[in-house]
Each structure stands twice: as C-alpha cells, then as structure tokens.
Amino acid sequence: MQMIDYKPLGTIVKVAGNDKRFMITGRAISVVLKKGDKPKMFDYAAVLYPEGIGNRHLYFQDSDISEVVFRGFADEEEERIMERLKDYLSGTDLERASRDDYNRSTKQ
C-alpha cells in the first residue's frame, strides 16, 4: 500500500475541483460507498470549513489536495499514532479508492 505523509487532524485544505475549504477530521477512512460494495480506503474525511455542521463528509486522497491553507496541531503523540497507522496500513489489503470513487463520494 502506498504510504502517505498524513496531515494532522484540524488541517484546513482546498481540494482539487472545489472552491470550498475543508477541515480534516479523519485519516485512513474505510468507506462503503454503495450497499453491497467492498469498502475502499480514502486518505481523509473532512467537513466544510468554517461551517463544520451536519453529518456530511467529503472523502478524498492526499493527491487531491490542491492547497494546505492551515496545518493542524501535531506533537509527539501525533507522531506515535502516525507510526502505528503506517504499520497497520503496510499490512492491510484494503483497496484505495479511485478518482471515480471520489466522484461518487461527493454525491452522497
């Protein structure tokens, strides 16, 4: 599995093809986009910034980030979590979501 240099939670980004800003709320997210489909992995889940309301998330890959507006807080605990996450992901066979999957996630 491709290793990502994950951004910290709370990072504000712009995503290619979208004028809005989003705040990252989750990383390495397993999503079932359609009932009966196998889960696929997205690098990030995010909410609209500054609204941050509702239960809708945008799912996207690290390569979809067009701009980092603000980098979230990171400390030693964050570094430890990221090492554990990278260890876990190196042993998983979870399929990464494609651009088509990303487009489907924006229509949920």
N, C-alpha and C positions, 0 to 999 in steps of 0.2 A: 504494500500500500504506500502511496506517495505520502511523504512526511511534510507537514505544513508547519510553518512558523506562526502558530496561532496568536491572534491579537488578544489582549486581555479583555475580560468582560467589562462592559461600560465604554468600550471604544466606539466612537462615532465615525461612520463611514458613509461614503456615497458608493452606490452600486451601479455598474455599467448599465446604461439604458434607462436610468431612473434619476429624476432631478431631486428627489427627496433625500433626506439624511436618515440613517438608521443607527440605533444603538444595539450593539451585540449583547445578547442575553444568554446565548448558549453556544457550545462548540462541540464538534463531532456528533451531530444530531442524526439519529436514525429515524427516518420518516417513511411511513406508508402513505403514498400519495393517492392511491386508489384501492378500495377494498379488494382484497384478493391478491394484490401485488406483493412482491417481496419488499422488505424495507431497503431503502437506499440511504447512503450517508451524505449529508451536507456538512461542509466545514462549519457553517454558522447558522444560527437563528437570530433574528433581530426584530425589534419593534420600531415603528416610526418615531423619529425624534423631532421635536420635543414632546409630541403627544403621549406616546408610551401607553396608550389606553386600548382596551379591547383585548380580545384573545387571538388576534391575527398576527402571525409571524411571517416574515419573509425568510426563506431558506436560500442560501447561496454558497458558492465556493469561494475560496480565498482569491482565486484568479479573477473573480467577478468584481472585486473591489477596485474602483477607479480612483478613489482618494480616501486617505485617512485624514479626517478632519480633526480628531482628538484621540489620543491614545489613552486607554483606561489604566487604572491603577494596577501595578504589578509589584510584588515583593517576593521574599524567599518562599513563602507558602505557595504562591502562584507558580514559581519555578518548579517546586516539588510536584505539584499537581500536573503540570505540563509534562514532566518526565514520566509520570505514571501513565498519563494519557498516551504518550508516544509509545511506551512499552505495550500497552493494551492494543493500540491500533496496528502495531507491527505484527501482531499475532491474529488479527481478525481477517476474515474473508468477505466482509461486508462490502458490497459493490458501491462505488462512488456514484453519485447522481450525475447525470449528463446535463448539457445545456437544455435539451428538450424537457428533462425532469424539472429543471429550474423554471422553465416557462410554465409548466403545469402547476408548480407550487405557487406561482403568483396569481393564479386564477382560482385558488381555493376560497 
